[in-house]
Amino acid sequence: MIYLSIILRKGASGEKVSSMLKERLKKELESLGAICPDIQLQFVDVIERDSQKMGKLKIINSNIKRPNILRQKIRKQPFGFFRKC
């Protein structure tokens, strides 16, 4: 599932923005060969800033936990993706 937090401009229609965003995101994902998951929109007044990181915005947040096996491989080869072919 994809969760989006959206701040509406003054006078913008929540229903219109919601349907447009969902439609465009679904179309883009499907054009890349992906199956589009459910999309949930939440309209907010502000987007929270992370006080631990000098107020930077956390734009993308993953709620998926990787298996321990993947974490171990990443720790053993921290720069493995830079290997020469």
C-alpha positions, 0 to 999 in steps of 0.5 A: 500500500502507498500512503501519501500525505498531501497539503492542499492549496487554498481553494483546491478540491480534495476529491479532485486532487485525490482522484487525479493523483491516484490516477496519475500514479497508477498510470505511471507505475503500470507503464513501468510494468508494476502492479499498482497497490492501493493508494491512500491519501491523507490531507494534512495542514503541515508535513512533520520535520524530523527534529533529530535531523535538524528539521529535515523533511522525511520525504519517503518512508518505508514500512517494510522490514527487510529479513535479517539475511539481507541485513547481514549481506549488506553489512558484510559487503557495504560497497558491493554495489560499486564492484567493477564488472 
